[in-house]
Amino acid sequence: EVPLLILSFFQHALNGGIRRYHVAPVLCQRAKVAMSHFEPNEYINYEKLEKNINIVRKRLDRPLTLSEKIVYGHLDDPAKQEIERGKTYLRLRPDRVAMQDATAQMAMLQFISSGLPKVAVPSTIHCDHLIEAQSGGEKDLRRAKDINQEVYNFLATAGAKYGVGFWKPGSGIIHQIILENYSYPGVMLIGTDSHTPNGGGLGGICIGVGGADAVDVMAGIPWELKCPKVIGVKLTGKLSGWSSPKDVILKVAGILTVKGGTGAIIEYHGPGVDSISCTGMATICNMGAEIGATTSIFPYNARMKKYLGKTGRADIAALADEFKQHLVPDAGCQYDQVIEINLSELKPHINGPFTPDLAHPVSDIGAVAEKEGWPVDIRVGLIGSCTNSSYEDMGRSAAVAKQALAHGLKCKSKFTITPGSEQIRATIERDGYAQILRDVGGLVLANACGPCIGQWDRKDIKKGEKNTIVTSYNRNFTGRNDANPETHAFVTSPEIVTALSIAGTLKFNPETDYLTGADGKKFKLEAPDADELPKLEFDPGQDTYQYPPKDGSGQHVDVSPTSQRLQLLEPFDKWDGKDLEDMLILIKVKGKCTTDHISAAGPWLKFRGHLDNISNNLLIGAINIENGKANSVRNALTQEFGPVPDTARYYKKMGVKWAVIGDENYGEGSSREHAALEPRHLGGRVIITKSFARIHETNLKKQGLLPLTFADPADYNKIHPVDKLSIVGLADFAPGKPLKCIIKHPNGSQETIMLNHTFNESQIEWFQAGSALNRMKELQQKSS
């Protein structure tokens, strides 16, 4: 039971009270259907959703989009909540939380620091990020279990103590497991990974967040989200031939760009929706993260019902049928923007290199590559990942491979396959797909993220060697997959990856071009055809789930004080009540700066549970405008150039506060809150940019930093790396009120610019307390 003082704290100080683990089921009257067979006593509560929707519809007096129905259906106080798209902050009650192992470490460390005895909503941990692709699935998994034993033990014991389900290494990628077991139409799920929107393929509002946001939900506190705008994508026609669901989002990314969806939910609708499989819809939603969208969603339909039945959840489908009016948009609802795509006219696409929104038809990419000087020979083709590793994806790829084998051909490029889950792996082994893909030259990797997130021990090239790879992944930022800035990575569908890997060149267009078989005869690949779901039931494979015990209070969670992988957290310092004066500029960033640039993954993943160690990668990938180099900045106190983290540590040692100046869409990409924790840990106070990506801006606020934007974006040019900055007006810090920034130039001159922010009242309290977690503790102490 939750101690009385904590219960009182949540009820009185946080307006809404703590939510105990078994409150939601009580409200469901028509049918008691479990959210998941792993949690038989946690029930879907469509009646509460319906009640909230009806309250809001009466207040707004207009038709609602599907996104609005599910979001507003989870409001903490639907009768009084102020609702204005793009402006107000909503207080929400998500149904559940999911965490992958790289981000779960910091999320669980923060939850431990909260002092709470047990999570308030169903929560899970998924071990998918720490397995490096090297020599093949079984060997790589054994190696990962050995290398990461300390971290896996921490997550398993923390899960047991605090009531969190634990998916062991080898289980599969978090988003595939959520789709198979936890997502359902109308759910609101938050996950500590930017590709959590994958669950929108099953009609849920699934949102990627930082660990501190997850802690709020796990603690039973209403979770805040700026009321999203809604971008409608109307689909007409029908997918056919080589065109695939991946091409829908590649096309949308080309239209909206990497920041076009910021602050909005992408809602797909129209008659074309029914031509897309459930897992295909998940692919589209997954990669919506690449356009900055809060999340993406499809309306409940027969394809979802079919998938629910095949994954052992026919009872959920039956209940969803009963409440279907709330799981589709209202007729006549209005979107903030509408894009229309005719699927019958959609051609296969390939996006890249270096950014996922640089869209090209596959038919054009060879000529474009030659014109731009990109390598046309493909060194490696990689299929799988959280975006494209479904049974249908593997079947379509195998259908292409089978044709090549029939003509005596194998892949000219190296070729890897990543199953999305243990269930997918076991089923494609049983049904022969895996063997076909091996026969054509493929290497089946572990059920994990692998090369998609940089967990790839690549040996076929040297760092700095210019080369091309094609993947069915979602991101292709510089150096993301293999830490080589000269790797030109392109993203496309698994079947196009397979075809291009067989041909070995970007100049091959499978729709029109011919291959030469082993017998010297030319042949053309036919468009792949494969079942969206297996004819037999899915083979679940090995049991890799650890249930949390009913009472974990006696469970010990061990964090060694000498560990290099894990470190208990110390509270950040509280704001001193004064303006931030004479801050030095650690770095003025030029151009794109993703969370990969701010806190690199790959070999750094092993330090995700140790804040001080991982802070040694702070901004090492960002380009310094002063010299055009990465990880080389001027130390304003010594005038020597050195690595970014070393310079930050020096400033911290000398008691000097510092700021970062950034460009547009700063912090796009992964949800990793380490990109906010690290600058805070090393003495940073302010991040000033032209604009922020949503998740990163929230993460910065949660850790007590000031994310501010130029009122006039041109003022970015007024600040030089050698200047000093003062933020004035913090004593009167208030929502909607700009702050002044005084720029002091080395010659003694000064100028003042205005800075905007998106803080609301509670977020200002986070800053004043030093972090959101500090504020939680303050309220708890006041309550007691």
KOLNULO-832910 format. One line per 8 residues: number of its first residue (from 1); their letters; for each residue x, z, y of C-alpha. Coordinates in steps of 0.001 Angstrom, whole numbers, plus 500000, padded with zeros to 6 digits. Layout:
BEGIN
NUM) a) X/Z/Y; ...
END
This chain:
BEGIN
1) evpllils) 500000/500000/500000; 501090/499363/503565; 502035/502615/505344; 499402/503860/507796; 501664/503554/510832; 502397/499887/510082; 498720/499214/509477; 497922/500829/512804
9) ffqhalng) 500677/498827/514455; 499233/495529/513324; 495625/496495/514041; 496080/497828/517539; 499282/496345/518917; 498839/492844/517501; 495052/492396/517850; 493858/491469/514445
17) girryhva) 495307/493832/511931; 497440/493335/508868; 496046/491142/506150; 496400/492701/502744; 497224/490587/499746; 493682/490528/498352; 491430/490259/501401; 490714/486511/501370
25) pvlcqrak) 489046/486370/497903; 486303/488800/498857; 484742/486342/501307; 484232/483465/498884; 480640/483620/497606; 479818/480245/496056; 482711/480017/493643; 485883/481893/492917
33) vamshfep) 488579/479311/492462; 492224/480355/492482; 494621/478756/494982; 497027/478268/492088; 497153/479174/488428; 500297/481147/489279; 498120/483435/491447; 494854/483875/489539
41) neyinyek) 493586/486580/491910; 494164/484671/495161; 491113/482542/495906; 490390/479505/498070; 488157/480562/500942; 486240/477490/502073; 483355/479621/503338; 485605/481250/505925
49) lekniniv) 486878/477798/506888; 483293/476571/507230; 482266/479578/509321; 485164/479140/511751; 484601/475373/512059; 480941/475943/512910; 481837/478491/515603; 484352/476139/517219
57) rkrldrpl) 482131/473041/516936; 479350/474901/518745; 481774/475983/521472; 483371/472558/521979; 480113/470624/521442; 481792/467472/520131; 482803/465854/516844; 486058/467200/515381
65) tlsekivy) 488998/465412/513827; 490046/466544/510365; 493170/468137/511845; 491060/470162/514245; 488744/471314/511480; 491523/472756/509371; 493596/474132/512248; 490652/475695/514077
73) ghlddpak) 489242/476794/510738; 492256/479093/510453; 491981/480655/513917; 492403/484406/514091; 489571/484640/516626; 487544/481387/516695; 484939/482809/519075; 487378/483692/521863
81) qeiergkt) 490449/481537/521286; 491153/479225/524227; 491414/475680/522872; 492923/472766/524750; 494943/470114/522958; 498572/470039/524017; 498323/473109/526257; 497038/476388/524834
89) ylrlrpdr) 498715/478445/522134; 496609/479104/519066; 496766/482295/517015; 496383/481240/513399; 496083/482794/509940; 497847/480485/507436; 496961/480802/503766; 500475/480891/502360
97) vamqdata) 504235/480526/502926; 506863/478501/501065; 510642/478750/501491; 513533/476728/500095; 516648/478610/499050; 518848/477597/501997; 516350/478847/504575; 514819/481580/502405
105) qmamlqfi) 518012/483601/502657; 517662/484142/506395; 513879/484426/506195; 514107/487178/503575; 516913/488921/505472; 514653/488998/508522; 511710/490210/506437; 513883/492996/505035
113) ssglpkva) 514796/493943/508611; 511093/494228/509488; 510767/497272/507231; 507556/496032/505584; 507030/496783/501875; 505339/493567/500705; 504312/490133/501924; 500750/489889/503238
121) vpstihcd) 500030/486354/501990; 501027/484466/498828; 504622/483301/499272; 507180/481446/497166; 510921/480709/497109; 512211/477404/495702; 515846/476901/494657; 516511/473249/495471
129) hlieaqsg) 519131/472984/498239; 522265/474492/496734; 522826/472102/493813; 525579/469588/494533; 525347/466124/493000; 528558/465424/491139; 528422/464271/487544; 524786/464487/486372
137) gekdlrra) 521795/466780/486085; 522719/469311/483401; 526371/469736/484402; 525562/469952/488106; 522871/472567/487480; 525200/474735/485373; 527865/474510/488047; 525395/475432/490787
145) kdinqevy) 524133/478476/488884; 527688/479686/488521; 528781/479045/492106; 525572/480381/493687; 524906/483292/491339; 525114/485869/494129; 522589/484028/496302; 520179/483291/493465
153) nflataga) 520301/486949/492434; 519566/488035/495994; 516579/485701/496281; 515227/486615/492839; 515465/490373/493444; 514159/490115/497009; 511238/488073/495712; 510521/490679/493054
161) kygvgfwk) 510703/493544/495537; 508516/492001/498210; 505971/490138/496069; 507296/486589/496396; 507137/484052/493563; 510540/482645/492596; 511183/479105/491370; 514568/479082/489672
169) pgsgiihq) 517280/476460/490239; 516371/473323/488323; 512650/473719/489039; 512656/470866/491491; 512298/470145/495179; 510073/472533/497116; 507681/469875/498441; 507058/468254/495063
177) iilenysy) 506367/471660/493508; 503989/472539/496343; 502103/469276/495815; 501880/469913/492072; 500868/473571/492297; 499991/474953/495722; 498696/472409/498222; 494990/471660/498213
185) pgvmligt) 492469/470095/500625; 491967/472346/503642; 494891/474705/503031; 497087/475828/505900; 500588/476349/504581; 503777/476928/506523; 507164/476276/505003; 510732/476859/506101
193) dshtpngg) 511613/473202/505804; 510809/470336/508158; 509323/468202/505375; 506628/470736/504527; 504053/468176/505873; 504410/466493/502449; 501399/468627/501463; 499230/466600/503845
201) glggicig) 499057/464049/501048; 496662/466460/499359; 494624/467065/502505; 496329/470227/503747; 497741/471209/507120; 501290/471982/506034; 503755/472721/508829; 507529/473141/508878
209) vggadavd) 508825/476219/510708; 511850/478465/511065; 512296/481626/509041; 511177/483899/511872; 507806/482138/511980; 507508/482591/508226; 508229/486299/508666; 505294/486577/511085
217) vmagipwe) 502938/485139/508480; 504433/487167/505634; 504050/490272/507806; 500356/489579/508415; 500781/488807/512125; 498797/485924/513642; 501083/482914/513878; 501333/481036/517165
225) lkcpkvig) 501273/477254/517494; 500720/475143/520578; 497373/473426/520098; 498391/470010/518762; 497252/466692/520087; 495942/464330/517403; 497281/460818/516925; 495029/458714/514740
233) vkltgkls) 496487/456033/512490; 493685/453764/511310; 494506/451976/508075; 492675/448814/507108; 493266/446340/504300; 495012/447181/501054; 498588/447658/499878; 499824/445067/497417
241) gwsspkdv) 502949/443400/496068; 506253/444872/497222; 504614/446828/500036; 504397/450545/499388; 503273/453787/501052; 506838/454231/502336; 506403/451077/504401; 503466/452655/506240
249) ilkvagil) 505581/455476/507643; 508606/453224/508207; 506331/451038/510325; 504860/454053/512166; 508363/455408/512820; 509303/452104/514376; 506248/452300/516646; 506399/455953/517698
257) tvkggtga) 510202/456567/517493; 511801/459892/516560; 510043/461775/519360; 506736/459905/519642; 504827/462388/517498; 506116/465550/519192; 503344/468067/519788; 500854/466075/517733
265) iieyhgpg) 499358/465884/514265; 499272/462404/512768; 495881/461896/511150; 495444/458886/508868; 491958/457493/508434; 490086/454266/507848; 489129/452134/504843; 492754/451423/503904
273) vdsisctg) 493359/455057/502941; 491707/454632/499550; 494282/452031/498457; 497047/454664/498576; 497748/457126/495771; 497842/460861/496438; 501623/460985/496020; 501887/457908/498231
281) maticnmg) 499975/459752/500933; 502408/462649/500485; 505331/460257/501048; 503797/459132/504335; 503137/462699/505494; 506592/463851/504403; 508443/461398/506597; 506171/462129/509548
289) aeigatts) 508774/464793/510306; 511027/461921/511421; 508781/461133/514376; 508640/464747/515530; 505037/465323/514457; 503765/468858/513948; 502409/467619/510635; 500467/464705/509119
297) ifpynarm) 497311/464620/507038; 494966/462400/505030; 491245/463034/504436; 490097/464273/501042; 489197/461372/498733; 488973/460236/495115; 492741/459687/494852; 493329/463355/495672
305) kkylgktg) 490621/464396/493226; 492320/462361/490502; 495690/463990/491241; 494210/467487/491254; 492642/466828/487858; 495876/465482/486398; 497827/468514/487638; 495409/470973/486010
313) radiaala) 493293/471751/489082; 489962/470084/488405; 488229/473298/489502; 489774/472935/492986; 488584/469326/493140; 485064/470389/492209; 485056/473020/494948; 486493/470533/497462
321) defkqhlv) 483684/468120/496577; 481191/470816/497510; 482817/471342/500926; 483895/467745/501504; 482151/467494/504890; 484797/469876/506234; 487679/467992/504605; 487132/464663/506363
329) pdagcqyd) 486897/463849/510103; 483544/463868/511885; 482069/460486/512753; 482802/459673/516379; 485720/462084/516735; 488241/461225/519440; 492015/460881/519039; 494587/461197/521818
337) qvieinls) 496142/457930/520695; 495204/455400/518018; 497485/453083/516059; 496022/450497/513698; 497872/449088/510706; 496517/446374/508421; 497968/447207/505021; 497230/443692/503762
345) elkphing) 499694/442342/506339; 502308/445089/505992; 505678/443838/504761; 508376/445885/503004; 510548/447676/505558; 514011/449195/505688; 515030/451507/508541; 518458/452320/509905
353) pftpdlah) 521314/452806/510160; 521956/456222/511780; 518342/456836/512812; 515097/456685/510800; 513097/454880/513491; 515175/451681/513663; 512710/449563/511700; 513369/446143/510129
361) pvsdigav) 511410/444045/507653; 513459/443750/504451; 513374/439991/504935; 515351/440346/508186; 517861/443091/507412; 520607/440864/506001; 520764/438680/509095; 520521/441697/511416
369) aekegwpv) 523332/443466/509550; 525631/440450/509820; 524873/440096/513525; 525522/443807/514191; 528602/444009/512033; 527099/446406/509524; 528491/446138/505987; 526111/444044/503871
377) dirvglig) 527592/445016/500503; 525770/448061/499159; 528054/450697/497697; 525361/453076/496408; 521588/452980/495978; 519860/456346/495682; 516240/456974/494708; 514272/460208/494562
385) sctnssye) 514248/463087/497079; 511274/465071/498342; 509937/461878/499934; 509877/459511/496969; 510241/461124/493564; 506748/460955/492137; 505790/459564/488744; 504527/456416/490481
393) dmgrsaav) 507800/456007/492409; 509853/456293/489245; 507515/453930/487410; 507741/451210/490072; 511532/451520/490137; 511658/451316/486341; 509444/448213/486462; 512038/446492/488658
401) akqalahg) 514922/447686/486502; 513209/446501/483322; 513029/442944/484664; 516744/442941/485453; 517591/444259/481990; 515474/441541/480398; 517810/439018/482033; 520964/440898/481066
409) lkckskft) 521654/442377/484501; 522632/445832/485654; 523064/447255/489133; 525980/445844/491103; 525909/448962/493268; 526251/452521/492030; 522774/453905/491415; 521444/457475/491284
417) itpgseqi) 518033/458942/490445; 516754/462339/491592; 513563/463585/489879; 511390/465588/492258; 510553/468371/489841; 511099/469557/486288; 507615/468234/485514; 508516/464773/486808
425) ratierdg) 511862/464823/484971; 510302/465802/481654; 507505/463258/481992; 509705/460275/482920; 511993/461184/480004; 509024/461241/477622; 507578/457986/478940; 510876/456088/478907
433) yaqilrdv) 511356/455552/482638; 514507/457662/482816; 516176/455713/480020; 515351/452369/481639; 516910/453567/484879; 519996/454754/482973; 520228/451442/481132; 520330/449524/484408
441) gglvlana) 523298/451662/485476; 521688/454741/486954; 522853/458359/486890; 520055/460924/486667; 520851/463897/488891; 519453/467420/488876; 515922/468193/490056; 517083/469055/493558
449) cgpcigqw) 517674/467716/497058; 521235/466568/496343; 522623/463687/498436; 519538/463621/500675; 520761/466774/502442; 524484/466187/502033; 524898/467922/498678; 526923/465031/497300
457) drkdikkg) 530460/465185/496013; 531032/461525/496721; 534226/460009/495280; 533826/456231/495647; 534993/456045/499272; 537322/457856/501619; 536083/459601/504748; 536186/457151/507623
465) ekntivts) 535676/454116/505394; 532931/451846/506683; 530259/451263/504030; 526534/450882/503400; 524159/452878/501211; 520403/452420/500718; 518144/455345/499852; 514510/456297/499372
473) ynrnftgr) 515182/459428/501433; 513755/460353/504838; 516758/460875/507125; 519842/458819/507778; 521546/460557/510682; 525281/460011/511041; 527167/461751/508236; 524059/463399/506788
481) ndanpeth) 524331/462181/503207; 528081/462266/502582; 529721/463713/505737; 531252/460288/506466; 530374/459099/509995; 531085/455500/508931; 528454/455445/506198; 525611/453165/507282
489) afvtspei) 522567/454666/505572; 519266/452819/505321; 515928/454235/504140; 513327/452219/502242; 511066/452498/499191; 512456/453333/495721; 511562/449896/494353; 513359/448130/497218
497) vtalsiag) 516378/450419/496708; 516385/449446/493033; 516136/445728/493765; 518863/445856/496410; 521119/447879/494086; 520731/445219/491387; 521613/442485/493901; 524301/444611/495553
505) tlkfnpet) 523670/443287/499055; 521414/443761/502077; 521076/439979/502214; 518757/439971/499193; 515014/439721/499821; 513158/440429/496549; 510017/438719/497827; 511689/435302/498091
513) dyltgadg) 515239/435318/496707; 516442/434640/493168; 518935/436458/490953; 521124/434833/488309; 520726/436240/484826; 523465/436722/482242; 522496/433353/480770; 523190/431630/484092
521) kkfkleap) 519515/430953/484772; 517912/431941/488056; 514909/434225/488088; 512810/436012/490651; 511776/439656/490447; 508044/440166/490274; 506442/442817/492455; 506463/446096/490506
529) dadelpkl) 503326/447546/489006; 503117/451059/487602; 500596/453809/486924; 500155/456281/489756; 499786/459057/487171; 500801/459288/483493; 498255/458194/480892; 498979/461361/478946
537) efdpgqdt) 499088/464763/480594; 502195/465697/482570; 504932/467276/480459; 505670/470577/482248; 509214/470720/480879; 511028/474047/480923; 509380/477184/482323; 511314/477933/485503
545) yqyppkdg) 508966/480270/487403; 509456/484022/487901; 506267/485928/488674; 506646/488822/491120; 505827/492173/489462; 502663/493988/490474; 504807/496779/491877; 508277/495821/493093
553) sgqhvdvs) 508937/499019/495025; 511587/500126/492549; 513454/496813/492657; 516939/496992/494166; 518141/494156/496420; 521888/494077/496554; 523853/492764/499543; 527540/493612/499326
561) ptsqrlql) 529166/494515/502667; 532167/492399/501630; 530132/489351/500617; 531081/485999/502126; 527670/484512/501289; 525219/487211/502426; 525131/489506/505436; 522473/491988/506517
569) lepfdkwd) 521278/491331/510049; 521987/493404/513122; 519462/493318/515997; 520353/491056/518922; 520970/492724/522275; 518001/493262/524574; 517684/491452/527916; 519191/493635/530663
577) gkdledml) 516470/492846/533195; 518765/490779/535417; 519160/487093/536197; 521679/485209/534097; 524522/484644/536551; 527682/482529/536442; 527269/481285/532900; 529904/478903/531604
585) ilikvkgk) 528907/475652/529931; 530017/475619/526311; 529253/471923/525922; 527303/469219/527682; 526001/467099/524829; 525873/463331/525091; 523051/461500/523310; 521344/462396/520019
593) cttdhisa) 521815/465995/518926; 519907/466911/515763; 519951/470220/513935; 522528/468556/511674; 524785/468247/514719; 524095/471851/515774; 524397/473440/512326; 525731/471051/509695
601) agpwlkfr) 524513/471220/506101; 526525/469917/503128; 529402/472318/502410; 528023/474784/504976; 524885/475459/502947; 526712/478145/501014; 526849/480296/504149; 523159/480153/505036
609) ghldnisn) 522804/483863/504210; 525868/484910/506239; 525286/484453/509949; 528838/485070/511099; 530423/482683/508595; 527972/479846/509145; 528413/480185/512897; 531784/478501/512393
617) nlligain) 529895/475188/512268; 528166/475631/515631; 527723/472261/517354; 530694/470722/515552; 528835/467420/515253; 527689/467180/518885; 529436/464697/521183; 531028/466279/524254
625) iengkans) 530248/464150/527303; 533540/465180/528913; 535773/463431/526367; 533425/461568/524028; 534624/463631/521070; 532969/465871/518518; 534083/469496/518142; 536431/469372/521123
633) vrnaltqe) 535476/471238/524290; 537339/472647/527270; 537750/476416/527356; 536922/477157/530987; 538991/480350/530901; 542193/478873/529429; 541650/475158/530292; 542663/474267/526733
641) fgpvpdta) 540561/472025/524484; 539524/473414/521121; 536700/473567/518532; 533237/474474/519804; 532745/477624/517676; 536212/478931/518529; 535509/478505/522226; 532143/480242/521896
649) ryykkmgv) 533772/483151/520070; 536388/483426/522813; 533695/483609/525498; 531837/486241/523485; 535019/488283/523106; 535582/488118/526862; 531986/489148/527564; 531079/485824/529182
657) kwavigde) 527605/484367/528795; 527308/480628/528181; 524842/477744/528137; 524439/474375/526424; 523265/471227/528206; 521459/468695/526014; 519863/465269/526172; 516438/464107/524920
665) nygegssr) 514636/465459/521832; 517352/468063/521373; 517170/469703/517939; 515248/466965/516126; 515457/466871/512349; 515546/469810/509967; 513752/473084/510625; 516935/475118/510125
673) ehaalepr) 516776/478164/512344; 520523/478615/511997; 520742/476084/514815; 519127/478803/516964; 520657/481877/515325; 524232/480645/515702; 524296/480135/519476; 522550/483504/519920
681) hlggrvii) 525046/485225/517626; 528019/483747/519481; 526852/484752/522948; 524690/481846/524082; 521815/482568/526447; 520326/479286/527645; 519814/475772/526284; 518858/473266/529006
689) tksfarih) 517764/469770/527961; 515674/466777/528952; 513311/467616/526061; 513189/469581/522791; 511977/468938/519285; 509084/471293/518487; 510508/473416/515685; 513882/473919/517339
697) etnlkkqg) 512340/474989/520645; 510262/477617/518836; 513269/478791/516820; 515278/479300/520024; 512480/481384/521531; 512190/483475/518373; 515874/484444/518608; 515746/485468/522277
705) llpltfad) 517280/482349/523803; 515900/480450/526791; 515050/476819/525962; 514491/475187/529368; 513923/471576/530430; 514856/469760/533617; 511857/469414/535934; 513517/466143/536908
713) padynkih) 515313/464641/533872; 517779/462978/536262; 519147/466455/537076; 520961/466259/533735; 523517/464177/535653; 524042/466864/538307; 525567/469347/535852; 529200/468922/534843
721) pvdklsiv) 530973/470737/531996; 533211/472598/534477; 530299/474015/536521; 528872/477531/536396; 525129/478100/536105; 522823/480907/537195; 519184/481194/536092; 517230/482868/538880
729) gladfapg) 513757/484357/538778; 513734/486072/535391; 512333/489274/536873; 509155/487284/537602; 509290/485233/534400; 505731/484073/533729; 503891/481344/531795; 503877/478046/533659
737) kplkciik) 506167/479288/536429; 509393/477236/536761; 512789/478903/536987; 515546/478060/539418; 519011/477037/538300; 521882/477344/540768; 524754/475016/539937; 528137/476154/541208
745) hpngsqet) 530745/473393/541319; 534500/474095/541127; 534948/472999/544777; 532689/475851/545904; 529611/473747/546633; 526218/474635/545184; 522927/472953/544492; 519629/474187/543097
753) imlnhtfn) 517440/472470/540535; 514154/473487/538920; 513702/474130/535227; 510462/474117/533262; 509572/476096/530144; 506724/476435/527659; 506815/480218/527153; 503537/482080/526879
761) esqiewfq) 503198/485835/527446; 504117/486968/523936; 507096/484601/523834; 508360/486043/527123; 508210/489430/525404; 510398/488019/522612; 513019/487070/525204; 512837/490433/526933
769) agsalnrm) 513146/492317/523642; 516072/490163/522495; 514181/488403/519678; 510728/488171/518118; 511861/490516/515343; 513032/493081/517900; 509626/492843/519562; 507887/493452/516246
777) kelqqkss) 509931/496608/515760; 509211/497782/519320; 505479/497484/518741; 505795/499273/515426; 507659/502166/517085; 505067/502413/519882; 502302/502488/517306; 503960/505322/515423
END
